[in-house]
């Protein structure tokens, strides 16, 4: 079974509108972390936002917020007021085990290509 | 600024050549670094976990004799693609985490490897 599932291969959004990128995950570990990264065409991975499994509140970072629904095992990324520079590939990732654990390896979803239209 | 430096950013070489890629943490110590591989329009797949002072841990299906990893210091890990062939052409990207902070993994800018 897929550990991280991103069901939207591509999304269009109008500039200045909000967009939600979906991510569901599967783990039996009670302690885990969820990440979103942005990858522009140049290839670098840009960290956007983090949500820990024990965090009581949804994470927010500027225009990015994470809609964490633990019971549904979903961690959707919401980008508000989209900008042209937001056009990129977006990856959801999961770390199993506690923060600061021995390996902290990340498992990535297949990504969603976001295109912001003027 | 960048906290993880990856070099080179682009390599084009002949089949049979061995290629070394460096990953450096610039202002923190990284006892563990990670090497990922990404084919065009696909996700990042973890190849191996590089452990300072000990052997790397390879993911299932990754040939350890093909992809040699050395993590000789707390700030440097190297990935050597030995006797590279066209099917090894890919985007290789490393990441590292500062063990003394709660910051997430920082990624290098990646290396585009093209084997002709």
Interface residues (C-beta under 8 A of the other chain):
Chain A: X33 X35 X37 X42 X43 X44 X45 X47 X50 X91 X99 X100 X102 X103 X104 X105 X106 X107 X108 X109 X110 X111
Chain B: X32 X34 X42 X43 X44 X45 X46 X49 X57 X91 X93 X95 X97 X99 X102 X104 X105 X106 X107 X108 X109 X110 X112
